[in-house]
Amino acid sequence: MNRIALLSLGILFCASASAQQSQVDEYALKATEINTPNPIASPNDVQSYSADTTGGTSWDRPFADGTCCSGLGPVVLHSQQFSISANDTCNVRSVQDGWDGYLFIYVDPFDPLNQTVNFVAGDDDGAGGIGTSDIDGVALTGGTVYQIVTTGFEAGEEGTFTNTITCPVANVTIGGGGGGVPFEPPATLPTLGQNALIILGMLVGLLGFVAIRRRA
């Protein structure tokens, strides 16, 4: 039993160290991120909306490149449909009121449990630093319904925000094609974070190993 206890402690230590290293890497990436603004000199249409992520659906957000997933969550989100009238390259920006946000664009439908599906673009900190997120120069298709997902960098980061969509050619419609009702993701039961799932899986495997040894 002493050997098994030591093995268990070793597994837990390794999992904990791995999780902590992942978090350190995210903070380091954040510190070195450079976002150069790319303003649209003569926009055809500029549309803004304000909302609040507080009390929103929880998820484990992906990284800015769409890969999954951050170990700093879960975080809450707000999603909003929009569409544009013609193919265009637009800027989508967010200003968070006193908290550290993260911004994503997805092709509709957006599923917070399938973070990499329909992903288009993402950004952590914009040119204004923490409290801003900028997705500049994103190529969008006319008539396609998209979702802007506003969320937090890490657990506890939530609150009010204002998002702005700027396009040089197309017209912007907030709320989907033809003024549809903004999409709100269905409520989900609380889920374990990625790191907790790793540790839980190791513990289950260890218990199975112990059961097999006892039968032998």
C-alpha positions in Angstrom: 0.0 0.0 0.0 2.9 2.4 0.7 4.1 2.0 -2.9 0.6 2.6 -4.2 0.3 5.7 -2.1 3.6 7.0 -3.4 2.5 6.3 -6.9 -0.7 8.2 -6.4 1.1 11.2 -4.9 3.6 11.1 -7.8 0.8 11.1 -10.4 -1.0 14.0 -8.7 2.2 16.0 -8.4 3.0 15.6 -12.1 -0.5 16.5 -13.1 -0.5 19.6 -10.9 2.9 20.7 -12.2 1.8 20.3 -15.8 -1.3 22.4 -15.1 0.7 25.1 -13.4 3.2 25.2 -16.3 0.3 25.6 -18.8 -1.0 28.6 -16.8 2.5 30.1 -16.6 2.8 29.7 -20.4 -0.5 31.6 -20.9 0.5 34.5 -18.7 3.9 34.7 -20.5 2.2 34.7 -23.9 -0.1 37.5 -22.7 2.8 39.6 -21.5 4.6 39.3 -24.9 1.5 39.8 -27.2 1.7 42.7 -29.6 -1.4 43.9 -31.3 -0.9 46.7 -33.9 -4.1 48.6 -34.7 -5.4 48.5 -38.3 -8.1 51.2 -38.5 -10.5 51.5 -41.4 -10.0 55.0 -42.8 -13.3 55.3 -44.6 -15.9 52.9 -43.2 -19.2 52.3 -44.9 -20.9 51.1 -41.8 -20.2 51.0 -38.0 -22.5 49.2 -35.6 -22.0 48.8 -31.9 -23.8 47.0 -29.0 -23.4 46.8 -25.3 -24.1 43.8 -23.0 -22.9 41.9 -19.9 -21.3 38.5 -19.5 -22.2 38.2 -15.8 -24.3 35.1 -15.2 -23.6 33.8 -18.8 -22.9 30.3 -19.9 -19.6 28.8 -18.6 -17.1 27.2 -21.0 -13.4 26.4 -21.3 -12.4 29.0 -23.9 -10.0 28.2 -26.7 -6.8 30.2 -27.5 -6.7 33.1 -30.0 -5.7 30.7 -32.8 -8.7 28.5 -32.2 -6.9 25.5 -30.6 -8.4 24.1 -27.4 -8.3 24.9 -24.5 -7.2 27.3 -21.8 -6.6 26.0 -18.3 -7.6 29.3 -16.7 -11.3 28.7 -16.7 -14.1 28.0 -16.8 -15.1 31.5 -17.8 -18.6 32.9 -18.7 -19.6 34.2 -22.1 -22.0 36.3 -24.0 -22.8 35.6 -27.7 -24.3 37.9 -30.3 -25.4 37.2 -33.9 -24.5 39.5 -36.8 -24.2 39.4 -40.5 -22.9 41.7 -43.3 -24.5 42.5 -46.7 -21.5 41.6 -48.9 -18.1 40.0 -48.8 -15.8 42.3 -46.9 -12.7 42.6 -44.6 -13.9 44.1 -41.3 -12.7 45.1 -37.8 -14.4 43.7 -34.7 -13.4 45.3 -31.5 -14.4 45.1 -27.8 -13.9 47.4 -24.9 -14.5 45.7 -21.5 -15.4 47.9 -18.5 -12.7 47.2 -16.0 -12.1 43.5 -16.6 -9.8 41.3 -18.8 -11.8 40.0 -21.7 -11.3 37.8 -24.7 -13.0 38.0 -28.1 -14.0 35.4 -30.7 -15.8 35.2 -34.0 -17.6 32.0 -35.0 -19.8 31.0 -38.0 -23.3 30.3 -36.6 -24.2 28.0 -35.0 -21.8 28.4 -32.0 -21.6 25.6 -29.5 -19.6 26.3 -26.3 -19.0 22.6 -25.8 -17.3 22.3 -29.3 -14.9 25.2 -29.1 -13.0 24.5 -32.3 -16.0 24.0 -34.6 -16.9 27.0 -36.8 -14.1 29.1 -35.4 -13.1 32.1 -37.4 -10.8 34.3 -35.3 -9.9 35.3 -31.8 -8.0 37.9 -29.7 -7.0 38.5 -26.1 -5.7 42.0 -25.6 -6.1 44.7 -28.3 -4.0 47.8 -29.0 -5.5 49.4 -25.9 -4.0 46.6 -23.7 -6.0 44.7 -21.0 -9.6 45.6 -21.2 -9.7 45.7 -25.0 -9.7 43.0 -27.7 -9.3 43.7 -31.4 -9.9 41.4 -34.3 -8.8 43.5 -37.3 -8.9 42.6 -40.9 -11.1 39.6 -40.6 -12.5 38.3 -43.9 -16.3 37.8 -43.7 -18.8 36.4 -46.2 -21.9 38.4 -47.1 -25.1 36.7 -46.0 -23.4 34.4 -43.5 -24.6 34.6 -39.9 -21.7 34.9 -37.4 -21.5 34.9 -33.6 -19.4 37.3 -31.7 -18.4 35.6 -28.4 -17.2 37.9 -25.6 -15.7 36.1 -22.6 -13.0 36.4 -19.9 -9.3 35.7 -20.0 -9.5 33.7 -16.8 -12.1 32.7 -14.2 -13.7 35.6 -12.4 -13.1 38.1 -15.3 -16.6 39.2 -16.4 -18.8 42.3 -16.6 -20.2 44.8 -19.1 -18.6 45.6 -22.5 -19.2 47.4 -25.8 -18.4 45.7 -29.1 -18.1 47.5 -32.4 -18.2 46.1 -36.0 -16.6 48.3 -38.7 -16.8 47.4 -42.4 -15.4 49.5 -45.3 -17.9 48.2 -47.9 -20.7 46.1 -46.5 -23.6 47.0 -44.3 -23.7 45.4 -40.8 -26.8 43.9 -39.3 -26.7 43.1 -35.5 -29.0 40.2 -34.7 -28.5 37.9 -37.6 -29.7 38.0 -41.2 -32.9 40.1 -41.5 -33.0 41.1 -37.8 -33.1 37.7 -36.2 -33.3 37.2 -32.4 -29.8 37.2 -30.9 -28.6 33.7 -30.2 -28.2 32.7 -26.5 -26.5 29.4 -25.9 -28.5 26.9 -23.9 -27.8 26.6 -20.1 -25.4 23.8 -19.3 -24.6 22.0 -16.1 -21.3 23.0 -14.4 -18.4 21.1 -15.9 -14.9 20.3 -14.6 -12.0 22.2 -16.1 -9.5 20.5 -18.3 -6.9 20.1 -15.6 -9.4 18.7 -13.1 -10.5 16.1 -15.8 -6.8 15.1 -16.3 -6.3 14.5 -12.5 -9.7 12.7 -12.2 -8.7 10.4 -15.1 -5.4 9.5 -13.5 -7.1 8.7 -10.2 -9.6 6.5 -11.9 -6.8 4.7 -13.7 -5.0 4.2 -10.4 -8.0 2.8 -8.7 -8.4 0.3 -11.5 -4.8 -0.7 -11.2 -5.2 -1.3 -7.4 -8.4 -3.4 -8.0 -6.5 -5.6 -10.5 -3.6 -6.1 -8.1 -5.9 -7.1 -5.3 -7.7 -9.7 -7.5 -4.3 -11.1 -8.5 
